Amino acid sequence: MGAASRRAVGTVVAIGLLLAALVPAALQAAELDPAEQRLADRHSPILMLQEQVEECDSDGEAFEPMDVELLLGNPQILLRQVGESNPVILRGPDATDIAQLGEGFYLDFPGDALSPGCIYERDFRRYASGRDPVVYAHVASQPDAPGKLALQYWFYWYYNDWNNKHEGDWEGIQLLFDASTAEEALRTDPVSAGYAQHEGGERADWDDNRLTRRGDHPMVWPSAGSHASYFSQDLYLGRSASEGFGCDDAGGPARAIEPRAVALPDAVDDAAHPLAWLSFDGRWGERQSGPFNGPTGPTAKERWTTPVDWHDNLRRSSVAVPVDVDSGTAGVAVFCGAVEWGSETLILLKLNPEIIVLGVLLIGFLLSFAFRRTDWTPVSPLPLRRRRRAGQIVGAAWRTYTARPLRFAAVSLIYLPISLLVGAVVVALGRMPLVGPAIESDRDLGPVGTFFALLLGSAGHVVGLIVAVAVVALMMRGIEDGEEPTPGAMIDRLRSERGDLASSIVRAAAIVVGLLVSIVGIPWAIRQTVRYQFVPQSSALESHGGRSALARSSELVRGRWLHTAIVIILLNAAAGVAASLMAMVLLLTLTGIPLWLFSIIVTLASGAIVPFAAIALVLLFGDAVAEDENLPAADITTQQAGVDARPADART
């Protein structure tokens, strides 16, 4: 080799040594095995995001998993340090700036996490415009679990728009292999898939029917807003930290996205590395208290270092709520709404505590005023035709029910099948060519949508309650006559002797529905609804039927319409609140039973409240008749009156 050649080789070697010296050892150590990137690409997930009809629409998913590089170096993103006033340390920090920073730092985005408006959605669209969605892949193992390899996919969402609103959101899924290296994993299939959901998650075997795949790519249905990952398109119920507390909506029309997979190393110790942000231990979003705090990064999560343990602790199923929520799963709907309302109230308390305080004081004043406006002195429930104040009606109804709990509770066995059958028929009608499209075209609760929603939701209850009131009226008259009638015997008597009740119901329904449909007649529909409240009582107790029953009911309500309306509203509200609270308690305590069994239990428990409401409505009718006939007020409850309210076998 000539001198020139030796000098050239020496120059190349020197340059190589110089470059090697300039590249930090930590950077070299952070380089990935190419097999890991191939494995990440092979199984990169397909995300099914709920379609958003228009910008800033609360329905649908507004965000996509994003590249965190869109945040770093962005002058609108602030790096703050925890302390008095949380001072700004840097505007537009990059990966080098946040590398190895601890828990006392956080990234702060434009906007208020608790009052988001549309700023987060618009900023995300602006930042991510023209950029592909990204998921981060991490191949992880656990020293005490040899022969197991986890392929993790981490999704970063710009904003979490759920019950626990907060900036930033790290979610993801994990595939588990019977392998020790990425090369081995490439030669086999995963054995299991784990989907993260809040503080826990759900797993399924790779060949499980619950796991939908396109080739080697698992499909994921993120819940709109919360971004918890699910195996299918449903509404999911959460009653714990691992499930989330509330309802995750992963249903509705969805669009598929296929994010680009970016492989991550186990750790990055060099601040100059492009992935140095991985060592940031602070918060990826605005600092707030409790559930509204921004999230920590992937390396702070349990599954980053102990992926097998995390996977083994996942649930085998989630509680999916049927799309068509019937009376059996209405308790779930109440629970979902109550949790959402509670979250919104908590947020309002943080933002404007004085409004909550004033609201509580106002509600307390109104309840106290209503309570003091009536008379709660105990009075005898018999005879039926006696003057009673609203509070006395409630008290007498309760004592009547508790004196014969099993006998009156059996009335619910009449109410439930009727209400369910009528509800099913009305829902079927709602799916007919003319009605169905009207509902679908007015989902924003316009006049038409509101009307049909009320009609479909309450028709079964209304008809069932009417029959229950008629049966209870006959039972109470029998008790007044010294008998101990059963609900079955009373329904037979009602069917054989009071066949006109059905015609009364049909006439009343036709009039009210006709007025509602006209839109302009809605005020008259409300008026007539109150005027027809005594139709089942007058039919059962006074042998009125058809048009005669409607006329008699209207006559009794005339002059006391407001009183009747207030009592009925309060009775229905009390019954509704009691049923809702009962459903929520059962929902939170009966966590180990399937939803169908829970639905049956809640339906039966809720139905048991109906006889109490029916007794109160019969006593309200007796009060109206007493006023019409100028009868005296009911006697104050005495020992003898109490005996009269007890079963015959107790009168000894």
DAQUIQUI-V707171 format. One record per pair of residues at least 24 apart in sequence whose C-alpha atoms are under 6 Angstrom apart, sorted by the first residue. I is the first residue (numbers start at 1). J is the second residue. D is the distance in Angstrom with one decimal. If there is no record, write none. Layout:
# DAQUIQUI-V707171
i=I j=J d=D
i=I j=J d=D
This chain:
# DAQUIQUI-V707171
i=26 j=269 d=5.8
i=26 j=270 d=5.6
i=30 j=265 d=5.8
i=30 j=268 d=5.9
i=35 j=182 d=5.6
i=35 j=183 d=5.8
i=36 j=182 d=5.5
i=37 j=263 d=5.6
i=40 j=137 d=6.0
i=43 j=216 d=5.4
i=43 j=217 d=4.6
i=44 j=217 d=5.7
i=45 j=217 d=5.2
i=45 j=218 d=5.0
i=45 j=219 d=5.7
i=46 j=219 d=4.7
i=46 j=257 d=5.9
i=46 j=258 d=4.9
i=47 j=219 d=5.9
i=47 j=220 d=4.8
i=47 j=256 d=5.6
i=47 j=257 d=5.4
i=48 j=220 d=6.0
i=48 j=221 d=5.0
i=48 j=254 d=5.5
i=48 j=255 d=5.4
i=48 j=256 d=4.6
i=49 j=254 d=5.1
i=49 j=255 d=5.3
i=50 j=253 d=5.8
i=50 j=254 d=4.2
i=51 j=253 d=5.8
i=51 j=254 d=5.1
i=56 j=118 d=5.7
i=60 j=224 d=6.0
i=61 j=224 d=5.0
i=65 j=133 d=5.5
i=65 j=134 d=5.7
i=65 j=155 d=5.2
i=65 j=156 d=5.1
i=65 j=157 d=5.0
i=66 j=133 d=5.0
i=66 j=134 d=5.1
i=66 j=156 d=5.7
i=67 j=134 d=5.3
i=77 j=108 d=5.9
i=77 j=109 d=5.1
i=78 j=107 d=5.6
i=78 j=108 d=5.0
i=79 j=106 d=5.9
i=79 j=107 d=4.8
i=80 j=105 d=5.6
i=80 j=106 d=5.4
i=81 j=105 d=4.5
i=95 j=276 d=5.4
i=95 j=277 d=4.7
i=96 j=271 d=4.9
i=96 j=272 d=5.7
i=98 j=280 d=5.8
i=99 j=271 d=5.5
i=99 j=276 d=5.3
i=99 j=277 d=5.2
i=99 j=279 d=5.4
i=99 j=280 d=5.1
i=100 j=279 d=4.9
i=100 j=280 d=5.0
i=101 j=280 d=5.2
i=101 j=281 d=5.9
i=102 j=281 d=4.7
i=102 j=282 d=5.3
i=103 j=281 d=5.3
i=103 j=282 d=4.2
i=105 j=282 d=5.0
i=106 j=282 d=5.2
i=106 j=283 d=4.4
i=107 j=284 d=5.4
i=107 j=285 d=5.0
i=108 j=285 d=5.4
i=108 j=286 d=4.7
i=113 j=166 d=5.2
i=113 j=167 d=5.9
i=133 j=259 d=4.7
i=134 j=259 d=4.8
i=134 j=260 d=4.8
i=134 j=261 d=6.0
i=135 j=259 d=6.0
i=135 j=261 d=5.0
i=136 j=261 d=5.6
i=136 j=262 d=4.8
i=136 j=263 d=5.7
i=137 j=262 d=5.8
i=137 j=263 d=4.5
i=137 j=264 d=5.8
i=138 j=263 d=5.8
i=138 j=264 d=5.2
i=142 j=306 d=5.6
i=147 j=178 d=5.7
i=147 j=179 d=5.1
i=147 j=180 d=4.8
i=148 j=177 d=5.8
i=148 j=178 d=5.0
i=148 j=179 d=5.3
i=148 j=180 d=5.9
i=149 j=176 d=5.8
i=149 j=177 d=5.1
i=149 j=179 d=5.6
i=149 j=180 d=5.8
i=150 j=175 d=5.6
i=150 j=176 d=4.6
i=151 j=175 d=5.1
i=160 j=225 d=5.5
i=160 j=226 d=5.5
i=161 j=225 d=4.3
i=162 j=225 d=4.9
i=162 j=226 d=5.1
i=163 j=340 d=5.8
i=163 j=343 d=5.4
i=164 j=291 d=5.4
i=164 j=292 d=5.3
i=165 j=292 d=5.5
i=166 j=292 d=4.9
i=166 j=293 d=6.0
i=166 j=294 d=5.7
i=167 j=285 d=4.5
i=167 j=286 d=5.8
i=167 j=294 d=5.4
i=168 j=284 d=5.6
i=168 j=285 d=5.0
i=168 j=294 d=5.9
i=172 j=196 d=5.7
i=195 j=229 d=5.4
i=196 j=229 d=5.8
i=197 j=228 d=4.4
i=197 j=229 d=5.8
i=198 j=244 d=5.5
i=199 j=241 d=5.8
i=199 j=242 d=4.5
i=200 j=242 d=3.9
i=201 j=314 d=5.2
i=202 j=314 d=5.0
i=202 j=315 d=4.6
i=202 j=316 d=5.7
i=202 j=317 d=6.0
i=203 j=314 d=5.8
i=203 j=316 d=5.5
i=221 j=250 d=5.9
i=222 j=250 d=6.0
i=223 j=248 d=5.4
i=223 j=249 d=5.0
i=223 j=250 d=4.3
i=224 j=249 d=5.8
i=235 j=320 d=5.7
i=235 j=321 d=5.3
i=236 j=319 d=5.6
i=236 j=320 d=4.5
i=236 j=321 d=5.8
i=237 j=319 d=5.4
i=246 j=336 d=5.5
i=246 j=339 d=5.7
i=247 j=336 d=5.4
i=328 j=599 d=4.3
i=328 j=603 d=5.2
i=329 j=599 d=5.3
i=331 j=583 d=5.0
i=335 j=584 d=5.9
i=378 j=636 d=6.0
i=378 j=637 d=5.5
i=379 j=635 d=5.7
i=379 j=636 d=4.3
i=379 j=637 d=4.4
i=380 j=635 d=6.0
i=380 j=637 d=5.0
i=380 j=641 d=5.7
i=384 j=622 d=5.1
i=385 j=622 d=4.2
i=385 j=626 d=5.2
i=386 j=622 d=5.9
i=386 j=623 d=5.4
i=386 j=626 d=5.1
i=386 j=633 d=5.3
i=386 j=634 d=5.1
i=387 j=623 d=4.6
i=387 j=626 d=5.6
i=387 j=633 d=4.2
i=387 j=634 d=5.7
i=388 j=623 d=5.8
i=397 j=615 d=5.5
i=397 j=616 d=5.1
i=403 j=646 d=5.3
i=409 j=608 d=5.4
i=411 j=487 d=5.9
i=412 j=607 d=5.2
i=412 j=608 d=5.6
i=415 j=464 d=4.7
i=415 j=468 d=5.8
i=418 j=464 d=5.2
i=419 j=460 d=3.9
i=419 j=461 d=5.1
i=419 j=464 d=4.6
i=420 j=460 d=6.0
i=422 j=460 d=4.7
i=423 j=460 d=4.2
i=426 j=456 d=6.0
i=466 j=536 d=6.0
i=469 j=614 d=4.7
i=470 j=536 d=5.0
i=470 j=537 d=5.6
i=470 j=540 d=5.5
i=473 j=618 d=5.9
i=500 j=545 d=4.5
i=500 j=546 d=5.7
i=501 j=545 d=5.7
i=503 j=546 d=5.0
i=504 j=545 d=5.9
i=504 j=546 d=4.1
i=531 j=557 d=5.6
i=556 j=624 d=5.8
i=579 j=606 d=5.1
